[in-house]
Amino acid sequence: MSSISILPQTPAEILNRGTAARAKSTFGAPSFAIYTLGCKVNQADSHQIAQMLQSSGFRQVAFREAADLYVIDTCTVTAEADRKSRKAAARAQRNNPDALVAVTGCAASYAEDQFRKAAPGALVLGNTRKFELPELAIAKLRESADWNRRYAQLREQTGSEPMPSSTRERGVIKVQDGCNHQCAFCIIPTVRGGSVQKTRETILAEARQMVAQGAREIVLTGVSLGDWGREANRKNERSRNAALCDLLREVAELDDLHQLRVSSLDPSDVDEEFLQTVANHPKICPQIHLALQSGSASTLRRMRRRYTPQLFLKWAKRWREIRPDGGLTTDVIVGFPGETDEEFEDSMEMARQTQFSHIHVFPYSPREGTAAAEFPDMVNPAIQKKRVAQLIALGNQLSNDFAAQFVGKVLSVLVEKSAPQGAEGLIPQYVRTHIIDGEQLQSGDVVNVRINETRGGELFGALEN
């Protein structure tokens, strides 16, 4: 884990700027809140930033609460993601006008000026400087506070520095970042740079640390996950994903880890060993995410994707053969420039054939700096909206059909949260499950649940004794 060169300090002046902030103070420790938008790669980045801040003497509070530092880890995959990112920055300043707002992530790299308007005085850092955020935030806070005196008081009261905490249910490890491909609609290669990867040793060390902190599930993620181990794969005749599959098995077999989940893989990177590994390893969740984007061959060519509908369908059908009850989730872009009614219907028909367990539907929005932003024949917004509604309706039907197969069965559920009305979590196949008598459960508990019904693509059941 990255280190911070400035010693952890704690400012009294910052804590005394508002009644709400003072009410939340514990041992004079400064507080931070973090809001994450977008993909699992961002979730992994946010987790690391949070740990760096906690190890520097900060304590984490909910984003709705008054905090001394607000961190917004942004997404720019769509115009709507940009809007939500700016809205979060503005909301942070409303929560505590005296707080420092720090904005990072893809939208910060893409549209820095927009955030300076939404949150004047904000610390705005693109992806290349994301992990400098804790150090730079501390330096900026020190401009208005006596950090050394407050940090000494914190040490005296607590006897030690606060240690990083982890969630009991899940840890996310980013094994790869960046992308070398140039899909016409995607700004990610611009804001995240070229493909880089962590070493096997680093990944295993991070996984062991998360398990030691109590994480029951680990998610391995990357912007272009299929790039991981590619050089090693060229020397291995077993399969194109031999190194990645070896890594999955190695992490999954760590002592005290309940299960491993794999994030999105590009359809062009799928092979038989990958499907067999995810489908059949007892500690790997039987769920894969393959981003379709479009079921039309002509649209995929305009998008500059690296696969055809036929290749996608081949691997989707193969997954269903190997693991009929396995989750298969996807992303689809609706209204890409030039998309005709027939091309949209190709996406609908592909969804019917593959029987996705969940579809993330994205209305296309042009991103300045991408090839598609200059394409002619933008789809009429009213037509795009109608198509989005059609695909969402089909996706909801498919989700419910997939979930229905589990009614009457007893399934393992990893609890994510509980409330007086019950608990909820995910089964290994990535279906949200509500436990009607689970109010006493805690995040990170793994329980057996008998499924009684499905509604809206989600499962409902009771604890099985």
Secondary structure by P-SEA (a helix, b strand, c coil): cccccccbbbbcccccccaaaaaaccccbbbbbbbbcccaaaaaaaaaaaaaaaaaccccccccccccbbbbbcccccaaaaaaaaaaaaaaaaacccbbbbbbcccccccaaaaaaacccccccccccccaaaaaaaaaaacccaaaaaaaaaaaaccccccbbbbccccccccbbbbcccccccccccccccbbbbcaaaaaaaaaaaaaacccbbbbbcccccccaaaaaaacccccaaaaaaaaaaaaaccccccccccccccccccaaaaaaaacccccccbbbbbcccccaaaaaaacccccaaaaaaaaaaaaaacccbbbbbbbbcccccccaaaaaaaaaaaaaaccccccccccccccccccccccccccaaaaaaaaaaaaaaaaaaaaaaacccccbbbbbbcccccccbbbbbcccbbbbbbcccccccccbbbbbbbcccccccccccccc
